[in-house]
Amino acid sequence: MMIPQETYTFLQIKPFRGLVFTVVYLVVAISLLAMAMGGFDRLAAFVHNFGSNFGIGLLGAVVLLVPAFLLIRLIYPKITVRLDGDSLSITKHRKETQVIRYDAVWKITLNVRQLNVLELWDQQDRLLGHFKPLNNSEVLRKMIDAITGSARFVKSRQEKRIFKSSYEALTYVRSHS
């Protein structure tokens, strides 16, 4: 089956980088607010005397969270994935393009180790690619369809739970026949 060429761009989640950024951002932002107010005691008094919990929550969201969400786009790398007839081309921001041929992919896992994570493995069980998009999880299905359309794969499902909701973990293994 011939796969038409498609290109997708998304932000790749890097959890450790995001956690470090969040902690540093909150420390810097709160310290700057405290300096602007004349110290932590005055900042605490301002928060205490603000009057409404909703108002202080709204102010905190505007001052702290909105800039954090805007800055998060800068710390997560932008990934461009091109699906061709026989290969997958991955271009990471400011790095050279990695090409993964479909015939090199032996196993595909989706949601096995983490939710919304696609991993591609070779025959020796070496990781070829790891994808965790921030804003476009549909690209994972398109990648699976492109790779499994090039050869015969056997699909297995496992139900996993996170808190009270369940999700499906999928594993595709290349068939030997």
N, C-alpha and C positions, 0 to 999 in steps of 0.2 A: 504494500500500500504506500503510495507516495504522499508524504506529509508536506503540505504547503509551508513555505517559509513564514514564520511569525516571529515578532520581536516583542519582548515584554521588559519593562523597567520597573524596579521596585526598590524599596529600602530594605536592606538586610539587617535583621535584629541581631545585635551583639549584647547579650544580657549583662555581662561583666562591665563592658564599656558604659552601658546605660546606667547601671547602679553607681559606678564611680562618678559619672557625670552628675547624677541626681544628688548625691551626697555633697559633692563639692559645690554645686550650684546653690543648694539650700543653705549651706554654711556661709557662702559668700553673700547671697541675697539677704539673709537675716542679719549678718554682720553689717552690711551697708545700711540696712534700715535702722539698725540700732545706732550706728554712727550718725545718721541723719537726724535721729530723734534725740541725740544727746546721751546715749548709753542704753544698756539693756534695761535698767530700772525704769527709765522714762518710756521705753518701748512697751514694757510690761504694763505700766500704768495706763498708757494709751489704749492698749488692748482691753484692759480691765474696765476702763471708763467709756468704752466706745458706745455701749448702750444695748446693742442687739447682737445676739449670736449669729443670726443670719447675715447681718451687715458685715461683721468681722470676717465671716466665712467667705462672703462675696468679695470683699476687699483682698483677702488672702489669696483667693483664686485668681483674681485679676493681676495682682502684683507678683505672685510667685509661680502659679501654674501656667498661665498663658505664655509667658516668655519661655518657660521650660519646654512646652510643647513645640514652640517655634524653633528653639535651639536644638531640639532632639533630631531634627532633620539634618543638621550639620554634622552630628557625630556618627550617625548610622551610614555605612557606605551604600552608595547607589550601585545597584547591580543591573546589568542589561543581559538578558538571556535571549539568544536567537535559536529558534528551533528550525533546523534544516532537514532535508530528506534523510540524512544518515548521521547527523551529529548535532550536538548541543554546544553552542559557543557562549561562554560566560565572560563578560567584561566587567571587572570591578573598577571602581573609580580610580583613575590614574595608574592602573596596572595593566599588564599585557593580557591579552585574551587567552583563556583556557578553553581548549576544545576537548569534549568528551564524545567519542564515537559511540553510537548506540550499541554496536556489537561488543564494546568493552564492558557494558553494564550487565552484570550478572544478577544483581539483586537490587530491588527498590523498596525502601521502607517509607511509609507515611504515617506520622503520628505515633511511632513506636516508642521512641525515647522521650519525645516532647510533642505537645499539641502543635499542629501546623508546621511541622518540620519534615522536609523531604530529604532523604539521604540516598545516594547512589553508591553502590559497592561493586567492585570487580570480582573476578572468580576466586582470587586469593583472599577475599574479605577485607580488602583495603578500601578505605573511603575515597571515592572519586569526587564527590560533591556534596555539600551541605547547604540547604536553602531554608531560610526562615524569614519569609517576607513580612514586613510591618503592615503594608497597606494593600496587598494584592494576593490573597491566598489562592485565588482561582488559577493563578499561573502554575501552581503545583500540579493540579489535575491535567492541565494542558501538557506539561512536561511528561507526566506519566503516560498520557495517551500517545504522545509522539514516540516515546521509547518502546512501549509495549506494542505499538502498531508495527514496529520494525522486525519483531521476532515473537516467538510464542513464549509467554510467561504464564506461570501458574499463580493464581491469586489466593491468598489466605487472609481471613479476617479474624480480628480479636477485639472484643469489646473491653474498653478501659473506662475507668471512672476517675473523675476529678471533682472533688467535693460531692455534690448531689447530682451532677449531670454526667452522662456517659457519652463517649465518642468512640469511633471506630478506628482501630489501628490496622493498617493494611501492609502486607508484605507481598511483593511480586518476586518470584524466583524464575529465572530462565529455565525453560523446559529442555531436557536433553534430547527429546525426539524431534 
